[in-house]
């Protein structure tokens, strides 16, 4: 019987840090978690809604579109600091985008006493992030590219980075087959049971005409 654990939660406190920084009384803790979820969903929905407006771009630009790697939330008494780590922040750098996003967050959270302070940080090596690679694979599959070719192209994008290993697994009705199966491709080392090994991980669903495919990506960044 397999016993599996999320690689990020397994390393929390050692090589993986929390993405939310705030304190609350035990009775208010659940409300704080729900508020964080609303903030993250609102930001992702805003990115997705505005990306559809420019969906007539070329494949090269769409495959490296605005993908959020993670969102940090820091709460103070009267201010909520939101740091968005994004691979290609072209959309959020447009004039008035931050102000519009702050208004959407204010409506979503519905907090009169707190204001939002949004900061954008560009990821130095975008193709070192599993979320961006998963989005790249998703875009290729939606454009009828073979799943094996999409996985190999994603591996090629990681050659320019200084990672030590990567593993890509895709499961579902691959190529429209009636029986679902899983395919995996791996390059380099991937010590999943070593806690001091910093490993980034993501699980990404892809909706296709044949059904939902699941993509999992592990990236071995470094070892402390």
N, C-alpha and C positions, 0 to 999 in steps of 0.2 A: 504494500500500500504506500503510494507516494506521499511524502510530507513536504509541501512546498510553502514558501513564504515570499512575500514581496521583497526584492533586494533592497529597496529604499528603506522600508520599515525595519528590516533586519540590521541596517547600519545606522539607524537614527541615534544621534548622540556621539558617534565616532567619526565617520567620514561624511555622514549626511546630516544637514542642519534642518531645523524647523522652518517653514515658510510663513508662519504666523507668530508675531511677537506681541503679546498682551497678557494682562492678568485680569481675573474676574473672580467674584465670589462663586462658590460651588452651585448655588441656586441659579446663577446667571450664566453659567458656563455653556450650557446648551444653546442659549440665545446667541452667544458670541460665535459659536461654530456655524449656526445657521446664517448669521450675518456675513461671515466670511464666504460661505458658499454662494450667497446671493451676489456678493461683490465679484467673485471670480466668474460666475455664470453671466453676469451682466457685461463684463468686459469681453468675454469670448463671443457673446451674441453680437456685440457691437462690431467686433472685428469681422465676424462672419457676414453680417448684414451689409457692411460697406464693401467687402470683397466681392460680393455678387454684382455690385454695380459696375465693376471693372472686369467682368469675367470674359471679355472678348480680347484679352491679351494673348501673347504667344505662349507656347509651352514652356520655354526657358524661364520666362518671368513668373508664370503661374506656379511652377514647381518650387520656386523659392519665394513664395508669397509670405504674407505676414503670419508667422506661426509663433505662438507664445510658448516659451519653454517652461516658465513658472512665474507665479505672481506672489510677491512678498507683501504682507499686510502688517503694519505697525500701528497700534492704536494708542492714542493719548487721551487726555480728558476731553478736549474739544476738537481734536484733529485726528483723521485717519489717513496715514501715509500709505500709499499704494505704489509699489515699485514693480513695473512690468518689464520682465526680461523677455526680449523678443529678438528673433533672428534678423528680420529685415523690416525695420520700423518706418517704411515709406508712408504707410497710410496714416499713422499717428503723428507724423511730422507735418501733415498738412495744416493749413491755417484754420484755427477754430476747432480742430478735432479734440484736443484735450478738454477745452471748455464744454463741448457737447457731451463728452464722456462723463465729465464731472456732474453735469445736470442729470444725466441718466442714472448715475449712481445715487445721487441725492434722492431721486424719485423712488428708486428701488429699495433703498434702505429706509427711507422715510424718517430720517433723523434731523430734527431742527437744530439741536444744540451742537452738532458735529459738522465740520466741513472736511472736504476731501483735498488731499494734496497728492497729485499724480506725477510720477517721474518715470521716464522711459530709459531703459538701459539696453544697449545693443549687445548681443552676444558676440564675443570676439571670433569664435570659430563656430559658425552656425551648423556645419555638417558634423560637428562633434556631439550634437544634441540628438537624442533618439526621437523626440517629438517631430523635429524637422525632417529627419529621414523617413519617419512613418508617413508624414504628410506628402513627401515626395513620392513614396510608393503608392499611396492612395490616389494621387493625381495621375500617375502612370496607368494604374489599373482601370480607372474610370475612362481613360482614353484608349481602352482596348489593347494596351501593351501586355505582352506575355508576362505572367507573374515571375517567372525565372529571370527574364531579362530585366524586369524592374528591380528585383533583389540584387542582381549583379551590378546594375547601375548605381544603386545605393551604396554598395560596397566600394565602388570606385570613387565615390565622393569622399569617403573617409580616408583615402590614401594621402590627401593633402594635410590631414591633421596628425597629431602626435599621439593618437590612442594606441593601446597595446593589443586590443582585441575587440571583435564585434560579432554578434550573433543575431540573425534575423530569422524569425519563424512566422509563417503565415499558414492559417488553417481555414477551412471552409470548403465550399463547392468551387474548387480551383478549376479554371478554364471551363466552367459550366458543367462539370461532371455531376452525375446523379449522386454519387457517394462522396461524402465529405472526407477530406484527408488533410494532413499537415505536411508541409515542406519546410526544410530548414537549411540555412547556409551559414557557415562559420569561418572566421578568419582570425588567427592569432590566439592568444590565451584568454581564458575567461574563468578565473577562480571564484566561483559563486559562494563557496563556503568559507572563504577568507574574509574576516570582518574588516581588516585593515585595507583591503582592496576596494578602492572607490569605483563603484559600478553605477552607471546611470541606466534607468529602465523606463520603458513606457509600454502601455497596452492600448492599442488604437483600433477602433472598429471602422470598417470600410463598407459602405452600402453600395452594392452593385446590382445589376439587373438579375443576377443569379441568386442573390441573397446577401447576407452580411458575412464579410470575411474579417477575421481577427489577425492583427499583426502585433507581434511582440518583438521588442528590440532590446538587447543588452549591449552596453558599451563599457569596456574595461578602460578606465581613464588612466589611473595611476595607482601605485601601491605605496602606502605610507610606512 
